[in-house]
């Protein structure tokens, strides 16, 4: 009896040690090895290191991301709470550890330390959702500054690099989801990933966040949901945008709808020759001429 009991104890001890080692390795894999910037336009972050894998998010040029590793010509990265892969052809790795980005704390009770080490003195403690300015990277740690003036270091796995602080988390998620459907075919009356028309696309994207919109551009513009915006300069990321081409509107208030993604661009389901879900500029002659307004949801 004692022989088997002793053996069981040894097995349990070995199992516990292996579990701790695996947990430590998994934990360490989320600590950044570097920082990079997206070098292409509308670069797709994928679930695996393959162009055939599913799209996790679509990243704009200049977006700062945390690098977690490399594999067969791909970078494993983290951005805004999501982890995936981008081709090394579309990412420039930072060489001097000096950059500026917005960051959001992803856990409660995270310590800001005086040096990039767990032995550094605690300057402050911040909770999940706290927005920071990230100003550099060194040995798996970000140098950060808080809105109330505290500066120091936070280990990189406790901070998600994000879009600008002025963008709400929900707006960023709306745009990120919308971009996942780039290239989806145009289908008149369509309101699903198998095919969209313009208002079907905006209706579907916002329905994923619990917002119910009518399935017409005019209906969405005239609905009580959201706040109307009449100047394109006042648009915020994630806002709906509306247009009226009299030759296509049949006397209605709007003929087309899309979602503003920032930088003067919007994403929409187009019936043009290029067709499907695409990104266009508000400053194109057609869209600037027929722009009606936007809606902040």
Secondary structure, 3 states (H helix, E strand, C coil): CHHHHHHHHHHHHHHHHHHHHHHHHHHHCCCCCEEEEECCCCEEEECCCCCCCCEEEEECCCCEEEEEEEECCEEEEEECCEEEEEEHHHEEECCCCEEEEEEEECCCCEEEECCCCCCCCEEEEECCCCEEEEEEEECCEEEEEECCCCEEEEEHHHEEEECCCCCCHHHHHHHHHHHCCCCCCECCCCEECCEECHHHHHHHHHHCCCCCCCCCHHHHHHCCCCEEECCHHHCCCCCEEEECCHHHHCCCCCCEEEEEEECCEEEEEECCCCCEEEEEECCCHHHHHHEEEEEEC
